[in-house]
Each structure stands twice: as C-alpha cells, then as structure tokens.
C-alpha cells in the first residue's frame, strides 16, 4: 500500500474528519473506500461501453429510409 499526500482546505478537512468520526471510521478509510468505489464504477462503465461497441459492430440491424425532416420533428 502506498501513501499519498493531499492538500485540503482546513474547513473541508474538519468536516470530513467529523463525518468520518460519525461513521466510526477514519478519514483515510473514507478516502480509500471512495477511491475503490470510483475505480470500480469506472471499470464497469468502461466494460459496458466496450460491450455496447462490440454489440453494435456485430449487429445486422438496418435503418430504413428517413421519411421526415428536421423541421417536421420540431413542429409545434
């Protein structure tokens, strides 16, 4: 595990420590959990984008002719 140094405004640091104490954890633990969740979400999103691209390339769907104009779509 690596150590990281952060620069955080005093008020933000005080509030974050208060929240950590209310949650019976440490600021370090909260930051570690946040970053783990963030990287997991990003990884899942990247996998989903790759899968969508894969499916779109493999698709045999065809789009029919356009029978409308942009102006017709936006008529009120």
The 8 nearest C-alpha neighbors of each residue, nearest first, counted from 0:
[[1, 2, 3, 31, 27, 28, 35, 4],
 [2, 0, 3, 4, 31, 27, 5, 30],
 [1, 3, 4, 0, 5, 27, 31, 30],
 [4, 2, 5, 1, 0, 27, 6, 31],
 [3, 5, 2, 6, 7, 1, 27, 30],
 [6, 4, 7, 3, 8, 2, 12, 30],
 [5, 7, 8, 4, 9, 12, 3, 11],
 [8, 6, 12, 5, 9, 11, 10, 4],
 [7, 9, 11, 10, 12, 6, 13, 5],
 [8, 10, 12, 11, 13, 7, 14, 6],
 [11, 9, 13, 12, 8, 14, 7, 15],
 [12, 10, 14, 8, 13, 9, 15, 7],
 [11, 13, 15, 9, 10, 14, 16, 8],
 [14, 12, 10, 16, 11, 15, 9, 17],
 [13, 15, 17, 11, 16, 12, 18, 10],
 [14, 16, 12, 18, 17, 13, 11, 19],
 [17, 15, 19, 13, 18, 14, 26, 12],
 [18, 16, 14, 20, 15, 19, 13, 21],
 [19, 17, 21, 15, 20, 16, 14, 22],
 [18, 20, 16, 22, 24, 25, 17, 21],
 [19, 21, 23, 17, 22, 18, 24, 16],
 [22, 20, 18, 19, 23, 17, 24, 16],
 [21, 23, 19, 20, 24, 18, 25, 17],
 [24, 22, 20, 21, 19, 25, 18, 17],
 [25, 23, 19, 22, 20, 28, 26, 29],
 [26, 24, 28, 27, 19, 29, 20, 23],
 [25, 27, 29, 28, 19, 16, 30, 15],
 [26, 28, 25, 30, 29, 31, 24, 32],
 [27, 29, 25, 31, 26, 30, 32, 24],
 [30, 28, 26, 32, 31, 27, 33, 25],
 [29, 31, 33, 27, 32, 28, 34, 26],
 [30, 32, 28, 34, 29, 33, 27, 35],
 [33, 31, 35, 29, 30, 34, 28, 36],
 [34, 32, 30, 36, 35, 31, 29, 37],
 [33, 35, 37, 31, 36, 32, 38, 30],
 [34, 36, 32, 38, 37, 33, 31, 39],
 [37, 35, 39, 33, 34, 38, 32, 40],
 [38, 36, 34, 40, 39, 35, 33, 41],
 [37, 39, 41, 35, 40, 36, 42, 34],
 [38, 40, 42, 36, 37, 41, 35, 43],
 [41, 39, 43, 37, 42, 38, 44, 36],
 [40, 42, 44, 38, 43, 39, 45, 37],
 [41, 43, 39, 45, 40, 44, 38, 46],
 [42, 44, 46, 40, 41, 45, 47, 39],
 [43, 45, 41, 47, 46, 42, 40, 48],
 [46, 44, 48, 42, 47, 43, 41, 49],
 [45, 47, 43, 49, 44, 48, 50, 42],
 [48, 46, 44, 50, 49, 45, 43, 51],
 [49, 47, 45, 51, 50, 46, 44, 52],
 [48, 50, 46, 52, 47, 51, 53, 45],
 [49, 51, 53, 47, 52, 48, 54, 46],
 [52, 50, 54, 48, 53, 49, 55, 47],
 [53, 51, 55, 49, 50, 54, 56, 48],
 [52, 54, 50, 56, 51, 55, 49, 57],
 [55, 53, 57, 51, 56, 52, 58, 50],
 [54, 56, 52, 58, 57, 53, 51, 59],
 [55, 57, 53, 54, 58, 52, 59, 51],
 [58, 56, 54, 55, 53, 59, 52, 60],
 [59, 57, 55, 60, 56, 54, 53, 61],
 [58, 60, 61, 57, 56, 55, 54, 62],
 [61, 59, 58, 62, 55, 57, 63, 56],
 [62, 60, 63, 59, 58, 64, 55, 57],
 [61, 63, 64, 60, 65, 59, 58, 66],
 [64, 62, 61, 65, 66, 60, 67, 59],
 [63, 65, 66, 62, 67, 61, 68, 60],
 [66, 64, 67, 63, 68, 62, 69, 72],
 [65, 67, 64, 68, 63, 71, 69, 72],
 [68, 66, 65, 71, 69, 72, 70, 64],
 [69, 67, 71, 70, 72, 66, 65, 73],
 [68, 70, 72, 71, 73, 67, 74, 65],
 [69, 71, 73, 68, 72, 74, 67, 75],
 [72, 70, 68, 74, 73, 69, 67, 75],
 [71, 73, 69, 70, 74, 68, 67, 75],
 [72, 74, 70, 71, 75, 69, 68, 67],
 [75, 73, 71, 72, 70, 69, 68, 67],
 [74, 73, 72, 71, 70, 69, 68, 67]]
